[in-house]
Amino acid sequence: MSANALDSILSLLTAFRLLPTFYFPIMPKKVLIITYYWPPAGGIAVVRWVKFAKYLREYGWEPLVYTVSNGSYPILDESLLKDVPDNITILKQPIWEPHHLYRFFSLKKNTSGLADIKPKNRATFFEKMANWARSNFFIPDARAFWIKPSVRYLSSYLKLNPVDAIVSTGPPHSAHLIALALKKKLGLPWLADFRDPWTTMDYYKELLLTKWADKKHHRLEVEVLKGADSITVVGRGMKKEFEEKSGREVNVVTNGYDEDDFLNDAPTLDLDFSIIHVGTFFARINPINLWQTLAELKDEGHPMFLKLKIKLMGRVDPMVVDAIRSFGLEKFLELIPYQQHDQAIRNIRSAQVLLMCVFEPTKFVLTGKLFEYLATHRPILMVGPVDGDAAQVIKETRAGECFSFSDKIEIRAYLLDLYRKFGSGDLNSIKNDSRKHTHRLLAKQMTDQLNTIIPGS
């Protein structure tokens, strides 16, 4: 008898309470996780549910994963495969995506999704054409053609291989529409997990939407929010937004960090006064006042410039590099291409200062990068909205200081204080209150939510 057949029989016996009572405590509940991003895909969008899946078994839940077999991933990261649980069931189905059409119209060799859409004032005519087509024909996103085939496949699979609950994680929000259809067809308990907002995400306003398409986005968003049995989001701002839209409770389960990634011997700190930014550096988060402050200190002959190193690791918008050059800081700049997750961790652990920049319209988005920053116990310099969720976490954990984009005098004072501590050796012993943000503890919070939607739990 196959393992799947045995699982099906045990699930049916459990449902009708026909197994001996001593068997129940050792039978984990099963959850199907619907996600577009899964290793070998790289990037922070993968990390949240790979890490949750790693720890779900500790709390009585067995994860199954449904993903794509041919995803259009901008980056690959084989190092994340080590976090995939042993003997986990991973279901994969092909997806057709319109990126080859977008590449044709925009004359780009590579593109990966809505987040790559250029601002309207920087897009060429052909890029605008591609944007308009993708905005109005592919709703809710470029993965829309994955929805119907996935519903057909999973409907058949789940009838033979029952699970106790399903989770959808987005973006892409197509994953939520797959789960919504399964909820309607099979009546399975469903948790919808939002890593980012939907119609208030910063790139949404760059879509060239017709009124019809805009209304459809908002209708589908509310249908998901009201149709799921539980909603989880990564921050308090998203919680407030979605509760206002849905008229129901929304739960916060933040992103986090995995203690296992930080168990190796303590890294050797950079000998330079290194300021490191990890991840995509968009033009919209370019901290002009930071570069200008550094340029002024350089002109004053400050000794910081005997040691300064600005390290930008990941994709960097050319406008950011141009700004740094315009302030005469090019000799202090080091551009580092995307690194696999384990190498990126090593880099941020060695940094003297960690730079984080947050865009005003996304001040209620909490990226996974922030929590890995916290785990390093290196000081954070955040530039962005001081009333946003990221700033609140940094303040609560005492992990650094936060400044608005216009706080030039305050940024200068903090830089001077950091350099003074660097020179005296006091920057080597920074502590913060980040322990509550470990993936192991957050996985417990997620299973608590799953347990609330299971009948009889």
C-alpha positions as CSV (number, residue, x, y, z in Angstrom):
1,M,0.0,0.0,0.0
2,S,1.4,3.4,-0.9
3,A,2.1,6.1,1.7
4,N,-0.5,8.4,0.2
5,A,-3.2,5.6,0.3
6,L,-2.3,4.9,3.9
7,D,-2.5,8.5,4.8
8,S,-6.0,8.7,3.2
9,I,-7.2,5.8,5.2
10,L,-5.8,7.1,8.4
11,S,-7.4,10.5,7.7
12,L,-10.8,8.9,7.2
13,L,-10.6,6.8,10.3
14,T,-9.6,9.9,12.3
15,A,-12.5,11.9,10.9
16,F,-14.9,9.2,12.1
17,R,-13.1,8.7,15.4
18,L,-12.5,5.0,14.5
19,L,-8.8,4.9,15.6
20,P,-7.9,4.0,19.2
21,T,-7.7,7.0,21.4
22,F,-4.0,6.5,22.1
23,Y,-3.3,7.1,18.4
24,F,-4.7,10.6,18.2
25,P,-1.8,12.4,20.0
26,I,0.8,11.2,17.6
27,M,-1.2,12.0,14.4
28,P,-0.3,15.4,13.2
29,K,-2.8,17.6,11.4
30,K,-2.1,18.4,7.8
31,V,-1.9,21.8,6.2
32,L,-1.5,22.4,2.5
33,I,0.5,25.6,1.8
34,I,-0.2,27.3,-1.5
35,T,2.8,29.4,-2.5
36,Y,4.3,30.6,-5.7
37,Y,7.7,31.1,-4.1
38,W,9.6,28.1,-2.9
39,P,13.2,27.0,-3.1
40,P,15.2,27.0,-5.3
41,A,13.6,30.5,-5.7
42,G,15.6,33.1,-3.8
43,G,14.7,36.3,-2.0
44,I,12.9,37.3,1.1
45,A,9.5,36.3,-0.3
46,V,10.5,32.6,0.0
47,V,11.9,32.7,3.6
48,R,8.7,33.3,5.6
49,W,6.9,30.0,4.7
50,V,10.0,27.9,4.2
51,K,10.9,28.7,7.8
52,F,7.4,28.2,9.1
53,A,7.2,24.8,7.4
54,K,10.5,23.9,9.1
55,Y,9.0,24.2,12.5
56,L,5.3,23.3,12.0
57,R,5.9,19.6,13.0
58,E,7.0,20.8,16.5
59,Y,3.4,22.0,17.0
60,G,1.5,19.0,15.6
61,W,1.1,20.1,12.0
62,E,2.5,18.3,8.9
63,P,3.1,20.7,6.0
64,L,2.4,19.9,2.4
65,V,3.4,22.4,-0.3
66,Y,1.8,23.3,-3.6
67,T,4.0,25.4,-5.9
68,V,5.0,25.9,-9.5
69,S,7.3,23.6,-11.5
70,N,8.6,26.4,-13.8
71,G,8.3,29.7,-11.9
72,S,9.8,32.9,-13.4
73,Y,12.1,33.6,-10.5
74,P,14.4,36.6,-10.8
75,I,16.9,35.0,-8.4
76,L,17.8,31.4,-7.3
77,D,19.1,30.4,-3.9
78,E,20.1,26.8,-3.4
79,S,21.1,27.5,0.2
80,L,17.4,27.7,1.3
81,L,16.9,24.0,0.4
82,K,18.5,23.1,3.6
83,D,15.5,24.5,5.5
84,V,12.9,22.4,3.6
85,P,11.7,19.6,6.0
86,D,12.8,16.1,5.3
87,N,10.2,13.9,3.6
88,I,7.8,16.7,3.0
89,T,5.3,16.3,0.2
90,I,5.8,19.0,-2.5
91,L,3.3,19.2,-5.3
92,K,4.3,21.1,-8.4
93,Q,2.3,22.1,-11.5
94,P,3.4,24.2,-14.5
95,I,2.4,27.8,-14.9
96,W,2.1,30.0,-18.0
97,E,3.2,33.5,-17.3
98,P,3.1,36.5,-19.7
99,H,6.7,37.6,-19.0
100,H,7.9,36.7,-22.5
101,L,5.3,39.1,-23.9
102,Y,6.3,41.8,-21.5
103,R,10.0,41.3,-22.4
104,F,9.0,41.7,-26.1
105,F,7.1,44.9,-25.6
106,S,9.4,46.5,-23.0
107,L,12.6,45.2,-24.8
108,K,13.9,43.9,-21.5
109,K,15.9,40.7,-21.3
110,N,14.6,39.7,-17.8
111,T,11.6,40.6,-15.7
112,S,10.0,39.0,-12.7
113,G,6.6,40.6,-11.9
114,L,4.6,43.6,-11.0
115,A,7.2,45.0,-8.7
116,D,9.5,45.5,-11.7
117,I,7.0,47.9,-13.4
118,K,8.7,51.2,-13.9
119,P,7.2,54.5,-12.6
120,K,5.1,56.1,-15.2
121,N,7.4,59.0,-15.6
122,R,10.4,56.8,-16.3
123,A,8.7,54.2,-18.6
124,T,9.1,54.1,-22.4
125,F,6.1,53.9,-24.7
126,F,6.5,50.2,-25.2
127,E,6.9,49.6,-21.4
128,K,3.7,51.6,-20.9
129,M,2.0,49.4,-23.5
130,A,3.2,46.2,-21.7
131,N,2.2,47.6,-18.3
132,W,-1.3,48.4,-19.6
133,A,-1.8,45.0,-21.0
134,R,-0.5,43.2,-17.9
135,S,-2.5,45.5,-15.6
136,N,-5.9,44.9,-17.3
137,F,-5.6,41.4,-18.7
138,F,-3.8,39.6,-15.9
139,I,-5.9,40.1,-12.7
140,P,-4.9,40.0,-9.9
141,D,-1.3,39.5,-11.2
142,A,0.9,37.9,-13.8
143,R,0.2,34.4,-12.3
144,A,-3.6,34.6,-13.0
145,F,-3.4,31.7,-15.5
146,W,-2.2,29.4,-12.7
147,I,-5.6,29.7,-10.9
148,K,-8.0,27.4,-12.8
149,P,-5.5,24.6,-13.5
150,S,-4.5,24.6,-9.9
151,V,-8.0,24.4,-8.6
152,R,-8.7,21.4,-10.9
153,Y,-5.5,19.6,-9.9
154,L,-5.9,20.3,-6.1
155,S,-9.6,19.5,-6.0
156,S,-8.8,16.0,-7.3
157,Y,-5.7,15.6,-5.2
158,L,-7.4,16.6,-1.9
159,K,-10.4,14.3,-2.4
160,L,-7.9,11.4,-2.3
161,N,-5.5,12.9,0.1
162,P,-7.4,14.9,2.7
163,V,-5.9,17.7,4.7
164,D,-7.2,19.6,7.8
165,A,-6.6,23.1,6.5
166,I,-5.1,25.1,3.6
167,V,-2.9,28.2,3.8
168,S,-2.4,30.7,0.9
169,T,0.4,33.2,1.0
170,G,0.6,36.2,-1.2
171,P,1.6,38.1,-3.1
172,P,1.1,36.9,-5.8
173,H,-2.5,37.2,-4.7
174,S,-3.4,34.5,-7.3
175,A,-2.5,32.0,-4.5
176,H,-5.4,33.4,-2.5
177,L,-7.8,33.0,-5.4
178,I,-6.8,29.3,-5.7
179,A,-7.6,28.9,-2.0
180,L,-10.8,30.8,-2.3
181,A,-12.0,28.4,-5.0
182,L,-11.0,25.4,-3.0
183,K,-12.8,26.7,0.0
184,K,-16.0,27.1,-2.1
185,K,-15.7,23.6,-3.6
186,L,-14.4,21.5,-0.7
187,G,-15.3,23.5,2.4
188,L,-11.8,23.3,3.8
189,P,-10.7,25.6,6.6
190,W,-8.6,28.3,5.1
191,L,-6.0,30.8,6.4
192,A,-5.0,33.6,4.1
193,D,-1.6,35.0,4.9
194,F,-0.6,38.4,3.5
195,R,3.1,39.3,3.3
196,D,2.2,42.6,1.6
197,P,-1.0,44.6,1.0
198,W,-3.0,44.3,-2.2
199,T,-4.5,47.5,-3.5
200,T,-2.4,49.8,-1.3
201,M,1.0,48.3,-2.2
202,D,3.2,51.0,-3.6
203,Y,3.4,49.5,-7.1
204,Y,-0.4,49.3,-7.4
205,K,-0.6,53.0,-8.3
206,E,1.9,52.4,-11.1
207,L,-0.5,50.0,-12.8
208,L,-2.3,51.5,-15.8
209,L,-5.7,50.2,-14.7
210,T,-9.1,50.8,-16.3
211,K,-11.9,51.6,-13.9
212,W,-13.2,48.1,-14.5
213,A,-9.9,46.5,-13.6
214,D,-9.5,48.6,-10.5
215,K,-12.9,47.7,-9.2
216,K,-12.2,44.0,-9.9
217,H,-9.0,44.2,-7.8
218,H,-10.9,45.7,-4.9
219,R,-13.8,43.3,-5.2
220,L,-11.4,40.2,-5.2
221,E,-9.5,41.7,-2.3
222,V,-12.6,42.0,-0.1
223,E,-13.9,38.6,-1.3
224,V,-10.7,37.0,-0.1
225,L,-10.7,38.9,3.2
226,K,-14.3,37.9,3.9
227,G,-14.0,34.3,2.6
228,A,-11.0,33.1,4.5
229,D,-11.6,31.5,8.0
230,S,-8.5,33.4,9.3
231,I,-6.4,36.3,8.1
232,T,-2.8,36.9,9.1
233,V,-0.6,39.8,8.2
234,V,2.9,40.8,9.0
235,G,2.2,44.2,10.7
236,R,-0.2,46.3,12.6
237,G,-0.8,48.8,9.8
238,M,-2.0,46.0,7.5
239,K,-4.1,44.7,10.3
240,K,-5.9,48.0,10.6
241,E,-6.4,48.4,6.9
242,F,-7.8,44.9,6.4
243,E,-10.1,45.1,9.4
244,E,-11.6,48.3,8.1
245,K,-12.1,46.6,4.7
246,S,-13.5,43.3,5.9
247,G,-15.2,44.2,9.2
248,R,-13.6,41.3,10.9
249,E,-10.6,40.4,13.1
250,V,-7.2,40.2,11.4
251,N,-4.2,38.7,13.2
252,V,-0.6,39.8,13.2
253,V,2.2,37.2,12.8
254,T,5.3,39.2,11.9
255,N,8.2,38.1,9.8
256,G,11.1,36.8,11.8
257,Y,14.6,35.3,11.8
258,D,15.7,31.7,12.2
259,E,18.1,31.2,15.2
260,D,19.7,28.3,13.3
261,D,21.1,30.9,10.8
262,F,23.0,32.6,13.6
263,L,24.4,29.6,15.5
264,N,27.8,29.6,13.9
265,D,30.8,31.2,15.6
266,A,30.5,35.0,16.0
267,P,31.7,36.6,12.8
268,T,34.6,39.0,12.6
269,L,33.4,42.5,12.3
270,D,34.5,44.6,9.4
271,L,37.7,46.6,10.1
272,D,36.1,49.4,8.0
273,F,33.3,51.6,9.3
274,S,30.9,49.7,7.0
275,I,27.3,50.8,6.4
276,I,25.5,48.0,4.6
277,H,22.1,47.8,2.8
278,V,20.9,44.4,1.8
279,G,18.1,43.8,-0.7
280,T,16.6,45.7,-3.6
281,F,17.5,49.4,-3.4
282,F,14.7,51.2,-5.2
283,A,15.1,54.8,-6.4
284,R,12.0,55.7,-4.3
285,I,13.8,55.0,-1.1
286,N,17.0,56.8,-2.0
287,P,18.2,58.6,1.2
288,I,19.5,61.8,-0.4
289,N,20.1,63.5,3.0
290,L,22.2,60.6,4.2
291,W,24.5,60.9,1.1
292,Q,24.6,64.7,1.5
293,T,25.5,64.5,5.2
294,L,28.3,62.1,4.4
295,A,29.6,64.4,1.7
296,E,29.6,67.3,4.1
297,L,31.5,65.3,6.7
298,K,34.0,64.3,4.0
299,D,34.5,68.0,3.0
300,E,35.1,68.8,6.6
301,G,37.9,66.2,6.7
302,H,36.2,64.0,9.3
303,P,38.4,61.0,10.2
304,M,35.4,58.7,9.4
305,F,36.5,58.8,5.8
306,L,39.7,57.0,6.6
307,K,37.5,54.0,7.4
308,L,34.1,54.5,5.6
309,K,32.7,51.8,3.3
310,I,29.2,52.0,1.8
311,K,28.1,48.4,0.8
312,L,25.0,48.0,-1.2
313,M,24.2,44.3,-1.7
314,G,21.5,43.2,-4.1
315,R,19.8,45.0,-7.0
316,V,20.5,48.7,-6.9
317,D,18.6,51.3,-9.0
318,P,21.1,53.3,-11.2
319,M,19.6,56.5,-9.8
320,V,20.8,55.5,-6.3
321,V,24.4,55.0,-7.6
322,D,24.2,58.2,-9.6
323,A,23.2,60.1,-6.4
324,I,26.1,58.7,-4.4
325,R,28.5,59.6,-7.2
326,S,27.1,63.1,-7.4
327,F,28.1,63.7,-3.8
328,G,31.6,62.5,-4.4
329,L,31.3,59.3,-2.5
330,E,32.0,56.8,-5.3
331,K,35.4,55.8,-3.9
332,F,33.7,54.6,-0.7
333,L,31.0,52.6,-2.5
334,E,31.0,48.9,-3.0
335,L,28.3,47.2,-5.1
336,I,27.8,43.6,-4.2
337,P,25.5,41.4,-6.4
338,Y,22.7,39.3,-4.9
339,Q,24.1,36.8,-2.4
340,Q,22.5,33.5,-1.4
341,H,20.8,33.7,1.9
342,D,23.5,32.1,4.0
343,Q,26.1,34.4,2.5
344,A,23.9,37.5,3.0
345,I,23.6,36.6,6.7
346,R,27.4,36.4,7.0
347,N,27.7,39.9,5.4
348,I,25.2,41.6,7.6
349,R,26.6,39.9,10.8
350,S,30.0,41.5,9.9
351,A,28.6,45.0,9.3
352,Q,29.3,47.9,11.6
353,V,26.0,49.6,10.7
354,L,22.9,48.3,9.0
355,L,21.0,50.7,6.7
356,M,17.3,50.3,6.1
357,C,15.2,52.7,4.0
358,V,11.3,52.6,3.9
359,F,9.0,54.2,1.4
360,E,6.2,56.4,2.9
361,P,3.3,54.6,1.1
362,T,4.6,51.2,2.4
363,K,5.3,52.3,5.9
364,F,3.0,49.5,7.2
365,V,4.9,46.8,5.3
366,L,7.4,44.8,7.5
367,T,10.0,43.0,5.4
368,G,11.8,39.9,6.5
369,K,15.1,41.7,6.2
370,L,14.3,43.9,9.2
371,F,14.1,40.9,11.5
372,E,17.3,39.3,10.2
373,Y,18.9,42.7,10.9
374,L,17.6,42.5,14.5
375,A,19.2,39.0,14.9
376,T,22.7,40.3,14.1
377,H,22.6,42.8,17.1
378,R,24.2,45.4,14.9
379,P,22.9,49.0,15.1
380,I,20.2,49.9,12.5
381,L,20.0,53.3,10.8
382,M,16.5,53.5,9.4
383,V,15.5,56.3,7.0
384,G,11.8,56.5,6.4
385,P,8.4,57.2,8.1
386,V,9.0,57.3,11.8
387,D,5.4,56.4,12.5
388,G,5.5,53.2,10.4
389,D,5.6,49.6,11.5
390,A,9.3,49.2,10.9
391,A,10.2,52.2,13.0
392,Q,8.0,50.9,15.8
393,V,9.7,47.5,15.8
394,I,13.1,49.1,15.9
395,K,12.1,51.3,18.8
396,E,10.5,48.5,20.7
397,T,13.5,46.3,20.4
398,R,16.0,49.1,20.9
399,A,17.8,48.0,17.8
400,G,18.7,51.4,16.4
401,E,17.4,54.9,15.5
402,C,14.8,56.0,12.9
403,F,14.8,59.2,10.9
404,S,12.5,60.8,8.3
405,F,14.0,61.5,4.9
406,S,14.3,65.2,5.9
407,D,16.0,64.7,9.3
408,K,19.4,65.7,8.1
409,I,20.7,67.2,11.4
410,E,19.6,64.1,13.4
411,I,21.1,61.7,10.9
412,R,24.4,63.5,11.2
413,A,24.3,63.3,15.0
414,Y,23.6,59.6,14.9
415,L,26.4,58.9,12.4
416,L,28.9,60.8,14.5
417,D,27.8,58.8,17.6
418,L,28.1,55.5,15.8
419,Y,31.6,56.4,14.5
420,R,32.7,57.5,18.0
421,K,31.5,54.1,19.4
422,F,33.2,52.4,16.5
423,G,36.5,54.1,17.4
424,S,36.3,53.2,21.1
425,G,35.2,49.6,20.5
426,D,31.7,50.2,22.1
427,L,30.0,49.4,18.8
428,N,31.1,45.7,19.2
429,S,28.6,45.0,22.0
430,I,25.2,46.1,20.8
431,K,22.2,44.2,22.3
432,N,18.5,44.4,21.5
433,D,15.2,42.7,22.4
434,S,14.6,40.6,19.3
435,R,14.0,37.1,20.8
436,K,10.2,37.2,20.4
437,H,10.7,37.4,16.6
438,T,12.3,33.9,16.0
439,H,10.6,31.8,13.4
440,R,10.2,28.9,15.9
441,L,8.0,31.1,18.1
442,L,6.2,32.7,15.2
443,A,5.4,29.2,13.8
444,K,3.7,28.5,17.1
445,Q,1.6,31.7,16.6
446,M,0.7,30.5,13.1
447,T,-0.4,27.0,14.3
448,D,-2.5,28.7,17.0
449,Q,-4.4,30.4,14.2
450,L,-4.7,27.2,12.3
451,N,-6.1,25.4,15.4
452,T,-8.8,28.0,15.8
453,I,-10.3,27.2,12.4
454,I,-10.3,23.4,12.7
455,P,-13.7,22.0,13.8
456,G,-13.5,20.5,17.2
457,S,-10.1,22.0,18.1
